[in-house]
Amino acid sequence: MADDDGIDFALAAFRESGEWQLEELSHDHLGDVDAIAAALQRLPGDDGALAMVSVDEDFFVLVRVVGAGTRVLLSDVTAAEEWELASSVVEHLGLPDPDEDDEPAPAGDLALLVDLGVPADDLGELLDDEELVPEDALYEIAGELGFADLFDEVLDDSLDGSLDPRPV
């Protein structure tokens, strides 16, 4: 799914009847936070829906929609200097644009997965691990949420081209 905008992959996760479901998000819905949120609102989900977007093997974005609310987490705020999606997260959060002197740091809601069993501290520790690439970090999050095997399966299918993006 990699494209000239740097998107490595984008998956939507949601629970339906207590079971996790994962679907690839259509590339058309990855331009900014609002587009991702609109795509997530169309999905069923006992607890809303979560987008997991990896960009250029450099950073990731989590967008969670529950009802009318949208919560967002960006793994590295400095990515907003180069990437439109990261810039839209910074704008959505009402943060100032980063300077080239800024240190890499997460931005957004560390507690966006607390009600699903991922404490904000655990998510913070994961983001502090500079050795983790986005795919590995998102895999760890999927594991904390209880769908690591499904994440692996869907991601493998997505990256080898055998999964067609759902036109969500």
N, C-alpha and C positions, 0 to 999 in steps of 0.2 A: 504494500500500500504506500510505500515511500513515494514522494512526489517532490516537485520543485519547491514546495513550501516547507519541506523538511519533515513532514509528518511520517513517523515510523509506523505507528499504528494507533487506532482509536477504537476502544471497546466500550460498550455500554453494559453495565451490570445492573440487574434488578432481581428481586425475589418475587416469584409468582407462586402462590399457594405454599409458601415456605421454602421453595427450591430456587437456588440461584440459576439465573439464565444469563448468558453472555451473547452479545451480538456485535458485529463490527458496525461502526457508525459510517454512514456515507460521507465521502470526502466533501460533498457539498455543504455539510453541516459543521465544518471545522474551522470556519473563518474567524470566529470570535466567540466570546462567552455566551452572548445572546443566542447565536445560532445553535450552539451545543445545547443550551438549556431548552430551546424550542424542540429540538430532536428528542431530548430526554422526556419532555412532558408528554410525548405521544406514546411512551412505553408504559405498559402496566407495571405495577410494582407495589408490593405490600408496604414498602418503606421508601418510596420514591425510586429514583434511578441515579446511577453514578457513571460518569464518563471518566475513562482513564486514557489520557492522550500522551504519547511519547513523541518528542520532537528532536530530530537530528542526533539521537543518542546523547543528548546534552541536558535536557530538562523534561519535566512532565507537568501536566496540569490535571487536577481532579476537579470535576464540576458535579455537584450533587443537587438534584432538584427534588424537593418534597413539597407537594402542593404547589402553592404559588411562590415559594421561597427558593432562591438559588444561592448555594454556598460554594466557594471556590478556594482552591489551594494551588499555588504555583511553587514548584520546587526551588526555583532560582530567579529572584526578582531581576537580576542583571540581564537575563535573557530578553527582557523587554526592550533592550537597546537594539537588538537585531531581528527579533521575531514578532510578527504581527499578532499572533495568538497570545503570546506573553504580554505584549503591550495592552491587549484588550482586557486581560486579567487585572493588570495594574490599574487601568482606567475603571474597571468594574469595582475594584476595591477602594477607589478614590485616593490612591497613593500618588505621590509625585513620581515623575519619570526618573529612573535611576541615572546616576552619573557614571562615567567611565571609571571613576575612582572607587565606586561602591564595591564592597565585598559580596560575593555570592551568599545569598540568604533566602530562606523561604518567605513567602508572603501569603497571607490569607488566613483561613480558618482551620487551625490545627484540630479543632474539635468536631469537624464535619462528619466523622465516622464514630463518634463516641457511643451513640445509641445503637450502633451495629456491633459494638464490642471492641473497637480499637481506641484505646485511650489516647488523648492528645499527647501525652508524654512519649508513648511508643512511636507515634507518628513523627514527633519531633526528633527522637533518636535516629529514626530511619533517615530523615532528611539531613541529619548531621553527618552521616556516613558518606564521606567524599569518595569512597571507593566504589559505591554502588552506581551503576549506570541506570537510567530510567527503567528499562525493561526489568531489571532485577529488583529495583525498589517497588515497582508496581506488582511484581510477582509476590513479594513479601507482604504487601498490603492485601492482595488477593488471598494469601494464606491466612492472614489474620481474620479476614472476613469469612473464610471457610470455602473458598472456591479456587484454590491454587491449581488443582488438577484440571479443572475446566478452563481456567485461564491459559494454562500451558497448551491444552488441546486446541482451543480456538485460535490462539496466537500462532501456533504451528501451521494450522490450516490457512490462516490469513496470510502469513508470510510466504507460504509456498504457492499461493494463488488459487487454492482449491475452494476458498470460501468467497462467495460474492457478497459485497457490502449490501446490507439491507437498506433500501431507500427510505430511511426513517426521516 
